[in-house]
Amino acid sequence: MAKKELEINVDFKDETKSGDKGSFSLQPLERGYGTTLGNAMRRVLLTSIPGAAITHLKIDGVQHEFSTIKGVKEDVADIIMNLKKVRFRLMDNEPDKITLKLKGKKVFTAQDIQDASDQFEILNPEEYITEINSSGKMDIELRVGIGKGYVPSEDNDKPNLPLGTLSIDSIFNPVTNVTFNVQPVPGAKEPIEILSLDVATDGSITAKDAVSYSATYLREHLKFVEAISNPSVLEISDGVSDETMALRKLLNQTIDEMELSVRSYNCLQAAGIKYIHELVSKEENQMLKYKNFGRKSLTELIEKLDSMGLHFGWR
């Protein structure tokens, strides 16, 4: 009897209409590689995908996080804890400061932050921040930044911050949970496995895009190992000028290196554009045809490419 051949099968299922939860499976894998890949992808998913979060705040009359505010239910430390939970999807470039003036009896929620700016979408507008009584008021200034993983407050400190500005811990990572399990392939005579991965996000990126990003991220890092025996992988050649080599290296970088706004990055991911050489091969009018890609995102990309010495329509 001929030996049954097993074909590699990759499957992804969205578990919600919004795509913020999904299940990924890969089979067959040689014994041990399910755990190897599962651990690596889980680490990337939880630490290396860019997102947006509040990095600084300034409240009139407050000099440190252990302060209390007259007429405000929570102290500043609790307000900071609640602000850390607010999740963002940036619509344009990294926003400027956001100013809110709150006065009188009111429940302060993330929706108030949304109402103060159209530069982002609040994904959890019902998130409670604090409550202000009839005699209370609070003038607050927030700054939102782009980053990866978890960044402690001391790393958010910047020189020459305005007096009274508090740096806070920032949770940038848009992936909220990752679990995986490894099982043997049913009925297989060989010791082969199935890797199953469950991913949940905050909604600023789909679970499918997050898994795709993690695979690309790992592949790019492994190129340097592959280059040990195959230097051409990194475009290294004695017969090419240093200038040409530098250009090739730049064009072969992923779009992650461009430090784009979350909105522009997500649009490029959805369009299947992973590398800078893929991006610059497009014309400007082509970019505007992609879903959710507008003039402001195009302007951001033009400026980013110009700073790198590149442009759309590169040949």
KEKE-3310 file (N, C-alpha, C; in steps of 0.2 Angstrom, whole numbers, plus 5000, padded with zeros to 4 digits):
npx = (5004:5003:5011:5002:5002:5004:4998:5003:4993:4986:4975:4963:4951:4939:4932:4923:4912:4919:4932:4941:4944:4951:4955:4969:4977:4990:4996:5004:5016:5033:5037:5039:5040:5028:5027:5039:5036:5024:5027:5036:5028:5019:5026:5030:5017:5013:5022:5028:5020:5015:5006:4994:4993:4990:5003:5007:5000:4993:4986:4978:4984:4989:5004:5010:5007:5001:4992:4976:4960:4950:4933:4933:4930:4939:4957:4972:4981:4972:4965:4974:4977:4964:4965:4975:4968:4961:4958:4965:4962:4972:4968:4975:4991:5002:4993:4992:4993:4978:4965:4954:4941:4933:4918:4907:4894:4897:4900:4915:4921:4929:4923:4922:4935:4935:4926:4933:4943:4946:4956:4958:4950:4941:4941:4935:4923:4915:4923:4926:4933:4933:4923:4915:4909:4896:4903:4915:4929:4940:4954:4962:4975:4980:4992:4995:5004:5013:5019:5027:5023:5024:5028:5036:5033:5045:5052:5045:5048:5053:5065:5063:5049:5033:5030:5023:5018:5014:5022:5016:5014:5013:5003:5005:5003:4992:4987:4978:4977:4984:4984:4990:4990:4996:4994:4994:4993:4978:4977:4989:5003:5016:5026:5019:5012:4999:4997:4988:4982:4975:4969:4967:4962:4962:4954:4959:4967:4965:4963:4968:4977:4986:4992:4997:5007:5015:5021:5028:5037:5045:5051:5058:5068:5075:5081:5094:5101:5100:5108:5121:5126:5121:5125:5119:5106:5104:5108:5121:5136:5151:5153:5145:5141:5143:5133:5123:5121:5116:5104:5097:5096:5088:5076:5072:5068:5055:5038:5037:5048:5046:5039:5025:5009:4996:4984:4988:4998:4989:4981:4990:4994:4982:4981:4990:5003:5019:5033:5045:5049:5038:5029:5034:5034:5021:5009:5004:4990:4985:4986:4976:4965:4964:4955:4949:4960:4966:4968:4976:4983:4990:4998:5006:5014:5020:5029:5036:5043:5050:5059:5067:5073:5066:5052:5035:5031:5043:5056)
npy = (4994:5011:5024:5036:5053:5068:5084:5101:5111:5127:5136:5148:5155:5167:5172:5182:5195:5207:5203:5203:5192:5176:5160:5150:5137:5125:5112:5097:5097:5093:5083:5092:5104:5111:5117:5125:5134:5139:5145:5155:5163:5167:5175:5186:5191:5196:5206:5213:5220:5235:5248:5260:5271:5280:5291:5302:5313:5329:5338:5352:5360:5349:5340:5328:5310:5305:5314:5322:5327:5341:5338:5328:5310:5299:5297:5304:5293:5282:5287:5288:5274:5270:5277:5270:5259:5263:5261:5263:5267:5274:5287:5296:5303:5303:5310:5327:5335:5332:5341:5342:5350:5348:5350:5352:5341:5325:5310:5304:5297:5287:5291:5304:5308:5304:5313:5324:5324:5320:5313:5300:5283:5278:5263:5257:5266:5267:5265:5268:5283:5293:5301:5316:5328:5341:5352:5351:5351:5348:5351:5343:5337:5326:5315:5305:5291:5281:5264:5249:5234:5234:5249:5256:5270:5277:5276:5283:5296:5312:5324:5341:5342:5350:5358:5349:5339:5322:5306:5291:5273:5263:5253:5247:5236:5229:5216:5206:5194:5177:5161:5144:5127:5110:5096:5079:5073:5066:5049:5048:5039:5044:5054:5067:5084:5095:5113:5124:5140:5153:5169:5185:5202:5220:5226:5236:5231:5217:5199:5191:5198:5201:5189:5186:5197:5193:5181:5187:5195:5186:5179:5189:5191:5179:5179:5184:5173:5164:5169:5166:5154:5158:5172:5180:5181:5193:5202:5204:5208:5208:5214:5225:5242:5252:5261:5257:5245:5249:5255:5244:5237:5245:5245:5232:5232:5229:5237:5240:5246:5259:5266:5270:5278:5270:5268:5270:5260:5248:5249:5247:5234:5227:5229:5220:5224:5223:5225:5239:5240:5235:5245:5257:5254:5257:5269:5285:5288:5275:5271:5277:5270:5260:5252:5262:5270:5286:5304:5310:5299:5296:5308:5306:5295:5299:5309:5302:5293:5302:5307:5296:5296:5291:5288:5287:5277:5272:5265)
npz = (5000:4996:5004:5013:5009:5017:5016:5019:5028:5031:5041:5045:5056:5058:5073:5077:5070:5069:5068:5079:5086:5083:5076:5073:5063:5060:5051:5044:5057:5061:5075:5090:5084:5084:5097:5097:5086:5091:5103:5099:5090:5099:5108:5099:5095:5107:5111:5100:5091:5084:5092:5099:5113:5129:5134:5142:5154:5160:5173:5178:5192:5198:5204:5206:5205:5217:5221:5226:5219:5222:5223:5214:5212:5211:5216:5209:5205:5204:5193:5183:5182:5176:5164:5157:5152:5141:5124:5108:5090:5079:5067:5059:5058:5072:5086:5091:5107:5118:5124:5138:5146:5160:5170:5184:5189:5183:5175:5170:5155:5143:5131:5132:5129:5116:5110:5111:5100:5083:5078:5081:5085:5098:5105:5116:5122:5133:5144:5161:5169:5179:5192:5193:5205:5208:5212:5208:5196:5182:5172:5160:5151:5138:5130:5116:5111:5099:5100:5105:5114:5131:5140:5153:5164:5167:5155:5146:5150:5145:5140:5145:5147:5150:5165:5178:5170:5169:5166:5161:5163:5148:5138:5124:5116:5104:5104:5115:5121:5119:5116:5114:5108:5106:5097:5092:5075:5071:5067:5061:5056:5057:5069:5070:5071:5076:5076:5086:5087:5097:5096:5102:5100:5103:5094:5086:5077:5066:5071:5062:5054:5064:5066:5054:5053:5064:5059:5047:5054:5061:5051:5044:5054:5054:5042:5044:5050:5040:5031:5035:5028:5015:5009:4999:5002:5010:5001:4999:4990:4982:4970:4969:4971:4987:4989:4981:4987:4999:4996:4991:5003:5010:5002:5004:5017:5029:5030:5044:5048:5045:5055:5055:5057:5066:5058:5045:5044:5046:5035:5024:5028:5026:5012:5008:5007:5012:5011:5009:4995:4989:4992:4986:4973:4969:4962:4967:4965:4964:4978:4984:4981:4989:5002:5016:5015:5015:5010:5020:5025:5014:5012:5024:5020:5009:5014:5023:5015:5007:5017:5017:5005:4995:4984:4977:4963:4960:4951)
capx = (5000:5007:5011:4998:5005:5000:4999:5003:4987:4985:4968:4961:4944:4937:4927:4919:4911:4924:4938:4946:4946:4952:4959:4974:4980:4995:4998:5007:5023:5037:5037:5042:5040:5022:5029:5044:5033:5019:5031:5039:5023:5015:5030:5029:5011:5012:5027:5031:5015:5014:4999:4993:4991:4992:5009:5008:4995:4994:4980:4979:4985:4992:5011:5012:5002:4998:4988:4969:4957:4944:4927:4933:4930:4946:4963:4976:4984:4967:4963:4980:4975:4959:4967:4979:4964:4958:4961:4964:4964:4973:4965:4979:4997:5002:4990:4995:4990:4971:4963:4948:4939:4927:4916:4901:4892:4898:4904:4920:4922:4933:4919:4924:4941:4934:4923:4938:4947:4944:4962:4958:4944:4941:4938:4930:4921:4911:4927:4925:4939:4932:4916:4916:4903:4893:4907:4922:4931:4946:4956:4966:4979:4983:4996:4994:5009:5014:5025:5026:5023:5023:5033:5035:5033:5051:5055:5041:5050:5057:5068:5059:5042:5030:5030:5017:5017:5016:5023:5013:5015:5009:5002:5004:5001:4985:4985:4976:4977:4986:4985:4991:4991:4999:4991:4996:4988:4974:4977:4995:5008:5022:5026:5018:5008:4995:4998:4982:4983:4969:4972:4962:4965:4958:4950:4963:4970:4961:4967:4971:4982:4991:4995:5002:5012:5020:5025:5033:5042:5050:5054:5063:5074:5078:5085:5101:5103:5100:5114:5127:5128:5119:5125:5115:5099:5105:5110:5128:5139:5157:5153:5140:5144:5141:5127:5118:5119:5112:5097:5094:5094:5082:5070:5070:5065:5048:5035:5037:5054:5044:5036:5019:5003:4993:4979:4992:5001:4984:4979:4995:4994:4976:4982:4995:5010:5023:5040:5046:5050:5032:5026:5037:5032:5014:5008:5000:4983:4984:4986:4970:4960:4964:4950:4951:4966:4964:4973:4981:4988:4995:5003:5011:5018:5025:5034:5041:5047:5054:5064:5071:5076:5062:5046:5030:5032:5050:5058)
capy = (5000:5017:5028:5042:5059:5073:5091:5106:5115:5132:5138:5153:5156:5173:5170:5187:5198:5212:5200:5204:5185:5171:5153:5148:5131:5124:5105:5094:5099:5088:5083:5097:5111:5115:5121:5129:5139:5142:5150:5161:5167:5170:5181:5192:5194:5200:5211:5217:5223:5242:5250:5267:5272:5287:5291:5307:5318:5334:5340:5358:5360:5342:5340:5321:5305:5304:5320:5321:5333:5342:5337:5322:5304:5295:5301:5304:5287:5278:5290:5285:5267:5269:5279:5265:5254:5266:5258:5268:5266:5281:5288:5299:5303:5303:5316:5332:5334:5332:5345:5342:5354:5345:5354:5350:5334:5322:5304:5305:5291:5287:5294:5312:5309:5303:5319:5330:5324:5316:5310:5292:5280:5275:5256:5256:5272:5266:5264:5273:5286:5295:5305:5323:5331:5347:5357:5349:5353:5345:5352:5338:5336:5319:5314:5298:5289:5274:5260:5241:5230:5238:5254:5259:5277:5280:5276:5288:5302:5315:5330:5347:5341:5355:5357:5345:5333:5315:5301:5285:5266:5263:5247:5248:5230:5228:5209:5206:5187:5172:5154:5139:5120:5106:5089:5074:5073:5060:5044:5048:5035:5047:5058:5074:5088:5101:5119:5128:5146:5157:5176:5190:5209:5226:5229:5241:5226:5210:5194:5188:5203:5201:5182:5187:5201:5189:5177:5191:5197:5180:5177:5194:5190:5173:5180:5185:5167:5160:5172:5163:5150:5161:5179:5183:5183:5200:5206:5206:5206:5212:5218:5231:5248:5253:5265:5252:5240:5253:5256:5237:5235:5249:5243:5226:5232:5229:5243:5241:5251:5266:5269:5273:5278:5263:5268:5269:5253:5243:5250:5243:5227:5225:5229:5215:5228:5221:5228:5245:5240:5234:5251:5262:5252:5259:5276:5289:5287:5268:5270:5280:5266:5255:5253:5266:5274:5293:5309:5311:5293:5297:5313:5304:5290:5303:5313:5296:5290:5308:5307:5290:5297:5287:5291:5283:5276:5270:5260)
capz = (5000:4995:5010:5012:5009:5021:5014:5023:5028:5035:5042:5050:5057:5062:5078:5078:5064:5069:5067:5084:5089:5078:5078:5067:5064:5055:5051:5049:5059:5064:5082:5093:5081:5086:5103:5095:5083:5095:5108:5095:5088:5105:5110:5094:5096:5114:5112:5095:5086:5086:5094:5102:5120:5132:5137:5147:5156:5164:5176:5182:5200:5201:5203:5206:5204:5223:5223:5225:5216:5225:5219:5210:5216:5211:5216:5202:5204:5201:5186:5178:5181:5172:5158:5154:5149:5135:5118:5102:5084:5076:5061:5055:5061:5079:5087:5096:5114:5118:5130:5140:5152:5163:5176:5186:5190:5177:5174:5165:5152:5137:5126:5132:5125:5109:5108:5110:5095:5078:5076:5083:5087:5105:5104:5122:5124:5139:5149:5166:5171:5186:5193:5196:5208:5206:5214:5205:5189:5180:5166:5159:5144:5137:5124:5114:5107:5096:5102:5105:5120:5138:5141:5159:5164:5167:5148:5143:5152:5140:5143:5144:5147:5154:5172:5180:5165:5172:5162:5164:5159:5142:5135:5117:5112:5102:5106:5122:5123:5115:5119:5109:5110:5101:5097:5087:5070:5071:5062:5057:5058:5059:5074:5067:5076:5074:5081:5086:5090:5098:5096:5103:5100:5106:5089:5082:5072:5066:5074:5056:5052:5069:5065:5048:5055:5068:5054:5044:5059:5063:5044:5043:5058:5052:5036:5046:5051:5034:5027:5036:5022:5009:5010:4994:5006:5012:4995:4999:4984:4981:4964:4969:4975:4993:4988:4978:4992:5005:4993:4991:5010:5012:4999:5007:5024:5030:5032:5051:5049:5043:5060:5053:5061:5066:5053:5038:5044:5045:5028:5020:5029:5022:5005:5006:5006:5017:5011:5006:4988:4986:4992:4981:4966:4968:4960:4972:4963:4966:4985:4986:4979:4994:5007:5021:5014:5013:5008:5026:5025:5008:5014:5028:5017:5004:5019:5026:5009:5005:5022:5016:4999:4990:4981:4974:4956:4960:4946)
cpx = (5004:5006:5007:5002:5001:5002:4999:4997:4987:4978:4967:4954:4943:4931:4922:4918:4917:4931:4943:4948:4946:4956:4963:4976:4985:4997:5000:5014:5027:5037:5041:5042:5034:5024:5034:5041:5028:5022:5033:5034:5020:5019:5030:5023:5010:5017:5029:5026:5014:5006:4999:4991:4993:4998:5010:5001:4997:4987:4982:4979:4987:4999:5013:5006:4998:4993:4980:4966:4951:4938:4927:4934:4936:4952:4967:4978:4978:4964:4968:4978:4970:4961:4971:4974:4961:4962:4960:4966:4965:4971:4970:4986:4996:4999:4994:4991:4982:4969:4956:4946:4932:4925:4909:4899:4892:4902:4909:4922:4927:4929:4921:4930:4940:4930:4927:4943:4945:4950:4963:4951:4945:4938:4934:4928:4918:4916:4927:4932:4938:4925:4918:4909:4901:4898:4914:4923:4938:4948:4962:4969:4982:4987:4996:5000:5009:5020:5023:5027:5021:5029:5032:5036:5040:5054:5051:5043:5054:5059:5063:5052:5039:5030:5023:5014:5019:5017:5020:5015:5010:5009:5000:5001:4994:4982:4984:4977:4980:4987:4986:4991:4993:4996:4994:4991:4985:4975:4984:5000:5015:5021:5025:5012:5004:4996:4992:4984:4977:4972:4966:4965:4960:4953:4954:4967:4966:4966:4971:4977:4988:4995:5000:5008:5018:5024:5030:5038:5047:5054:5060:5069:5078:5082:5093:5104:5105:5106:5121:5130:5126:5119:5121:5108:5099:5107:5117:5132:5145:5157:5148:5142:5140:5134:5122:5116:5115:5105:5094:5092:5088:5076:5068:5068:5058:5045:5035:5043:5052:5041:5030:5014:5000:4988:4983:4995:4995:4982:4984:4995:4988:4977:4988:5002:5014:5030:5040:5046:5043:5028:5028:5035:5025:5014:5003:4992:4981:4982:4979:4964:4959:4959:4953:4957:4964:4970:4978:4986:4993:5000:5008:5016:5023:5030:5039:5046:5052:5060:5069:5075:5072:5056:5041:5032:5040:5051:5065)
cpy = (5006:5021:5035:5048:5065:5080:5096:5110:5121:5135:5143:5155:5162:5171:5176:5191:5204:5209:5201:5197:5180:5165:5152:5141:5129:5116:5103:5097:5093:5088:5088:5104:5115:5119:5126:5135:5143:5147:5156:5166:5171:5176:5187:5195:5198:5205:5215:5220:5230:5244:5257:5267:5279:5286:5296:5311:5323:5337:5346:5357:5353:5342:5333:5316:5303:5309:5318:5328:5335:5342:5331:5315:5301:5300:5300:5297:5282:5281:5288:5278:5266:5272:5274:5260:5257:5264:5262:5265:5273:5281:5292:5298:5304:5310:5320:5331:5335:5336:5344:5346:5351:5349:5352:5343:5330:5315:5304:5298:5292:5291:5302:5313:5308:5310:5325:5330:5319:5312:5302:5290:5277:5268:5254:5262:5272:5266:5270:5276:5288:5299:5311:5326:5338:5353:5356:5351:5350:5347:5347:5338:5330:5319:5306:5297:5282:5270:5253:5239:5235:5242:5257:5266:5280:5281:5281:5295:5305:5322:5336:5347:5347:5353:5354:5340:5326:5310:5295:5279:5266:5256:5247:5242:5229:5221:5208:5199:5182:5166:5149:5132:5116:5099:5085:5074:5066:5055:5043:5043:5038:5052:5065:5077:5093:5107:5123:5134:5151:5164:5181:5197:5214:5229:5233:5237:5220:5205:5191:5192:5202:5194:5183:5192:5197:5184:5181:5193:5192:5179:5182:5193:5184:5174:5181:5178:5163:5163:5170:5158:5153:5168:5183:5185:5190:5204:5209:5204:5211:5216:5223:5236:5249:5257:5261:5247:5243:5253:5249:5235:5239:5247:5236:5226:5231:5236:5245:5246:5258:5270:5273:5274:5272:5263:5266:5262:5248:5243:5246:5236:5224:5224:5224:5218:5227:5224:5235:5245:5239:5241:5256:5261:5255:5267:5279:5287:5279:5267:5272:5276:5260:5257:5257:5270:5281:5298:5310:5305:5294:5302:5310:5299:5294:5307:5307:5294:5296:5308:5301:5291:5293:5291:5286:5282:5275:5264:5258)
cpz = (5000:5002:5008:5013:5013:5018:5019:5023:5033:5035:5047:5050:5061:5067:5080:5071:5063:5067:5073:5088:5083:5080:5072:5069:5058:5056:5044:5051:5062:5072:5086:5090:5082:5092:5101:5091:5087:5100:5105:5093:5093:5107:5106:5095:5102:5115:5107:5090:5088:5087:5097:5109:5123:5135:5142:5148:5160:5166:5180:5189:5203:5199:5203:5206:5211:5225:5223:5223:5220:5221:5214:5214:5217:5213:5209:5200:5201:5194:5181:5177:5176:5165:5154:5150:5143:5129:5112:5096:5080:5069:5056:5058:5069:5081:5092:5103:5113:5125:5132:5146:5155:5170:5178:5187:5184:5178:5168:5162:5146:5131:5126:5129:5118:5106:5107:5104:5090:5075:5077:5084:5093:5104:5110:5125:5131:5145:5154:5168:5178:5186:5196:5199:5206:5207:5211:5198:5188:5173:5165:5151:5143:5130:5123:5110:5103:5098:5102:5112:5126:5139:5148:5159:5164:5159:5144:5145:5146:5143:5141:5143:5151:5161:5174:5175:5169:5166:5165:5160:5153:5139:5128:5113:5110:5103:5113:5125:5118:5118:5113:5112:5104:5102:5091:5081:5070:5066:5059:5060:5060:5065:5072:5071:5072:5079:5080:5090:5091:5099:5097:5103:5103:5101:5084:5076:5072:5069:5068:5054:5057:5068:5059:5049:5059:5064:5050:5048:5060:5056:5043:5048:5057:5046:5038:5047:5045:5030:5029:5031:5015:5009:5005:4997:5008:5007:4996:4993:4983:4975:4963:4973:4982:4993:4986:4983:4998:5002:4993:4998:5012:5009:5001:5014:5024:5031:5039:5052:5048:5049:5058:5058:5061:5060:5046:5038:5043:5038:5023:5021:5025:5015:5003:5005:5012:5017:5007:4998:4985:4986:4987:4974:4964:4966:4966:4971:4965:4974:4987:4985:4985:5000:5013:5021:5011:5011:5014:5026:5020:5009:5019:5025:5012:5008:5021:5020:5007:5010:5021:5009:4993:4988:4978:4966:4955:4955:4946)
residu = (MET:ALA:LYS:LYS:GLU:LEU:GLU:ILE:ASN:VAL:ASP:PHE:LYS:ASP:GLU:THR:LYS:SER:GLY:ASP:LYS:GLY:SER:PHE:SER:LEU:GLN:PRO:LEU:GLU:ARG:GLY:TYR:GLY:THR:THR:LEU:GLY:ASN:ALA:MET:ARG:ARG:VAL:LEU:LEU:THR:SER:ILE:PRO:GLY:ALA:ALA:ILE:THR:HIS:LEU:LYS:ILE:ASP:GLY:VAL:GLN:HIS:GLU:PHE:SER:THR:ILE:LYS:GLY:VAL:LYS:GLU:ASP:VAL:ALA:ASP:ILE:ILE:MET:ASN:LEU:LYS:LYS:VAL:ARG:PHE:ARG:LEU:MET:ASP:ASN:GLU:PRO:ASP:LYS:ILE:THR:LEU:LYS:LEU:LYS:GLY:LYS:LYS:VAL:PHE:THR:ALA:GLN:ASP:ILE:GLN:ASP:ALA:SER:ASP:GLN:PHE:GLU:ILE:LEU:ASN:PRO:GLU:GLU:TYR:ILE:THR:GLU:ILE:ASN:SER:SER:GLY:LYS:MET:ASP:ILE:GLU:LEU:ARG:VAL:GLY:ILE:GLY:LYS:GLY:TYR:VAL:PRO:SER:GLU:ASP:ASN:ASP:LYS:PRO:ASN:LEU:PRO:LEU:GLY:THR:LEU:SER:ILE:ASP:SER:ILE:PHE:ASN:PRO:VAL:THR:ASN:VAL:THR:PHE:ASN:VAL:GLN:PRO:VAL:PRO:GLY:ALA:LYS:GLU:PRO:ILE:GLU:ILE:LEU:SER:LEU:ASP:VAL:ALA:THR:ASP:GLY:SER:ILE:THR:ALA:LYS:ASP:ALA:VAL:SER:TYR:SER:ALA:THR:TYR:LEU:ARG:GLU:HIS:LEU:LYS:PHE:VAL:GLU:ALA:ILE:SER:ASN:PRO:SER:VAL:LEU:GLU:ILE:SER:ASP:GLY:VAL:SER:ASP:GLU:THR:MET:ALA:LEU:ARG:LYS:LEU:LEU:ASN:GLN:THR:ILE:ASP:GLU:MET:GLU:LEU:SER:VAL:ARG:SER:TYR:ASN:CYS:LEU:GLN:ALA:ALA:GLY:ILE:LYS:TYR:ILE:HIS:GLU:LEU:VAL:SER:LYS:GLU:GLU:ASN:GLN:MET:LEU:LYS:TYR:LYS:ASN:PHE:GLY:ARG:LYS:SER:LEU:THR:GLU:LEU:ILE:GLU:LYS:LEU:ASP:SER:MET:GLY:LEU:HIS:PHE:GLY:TRP:ARG)
# end
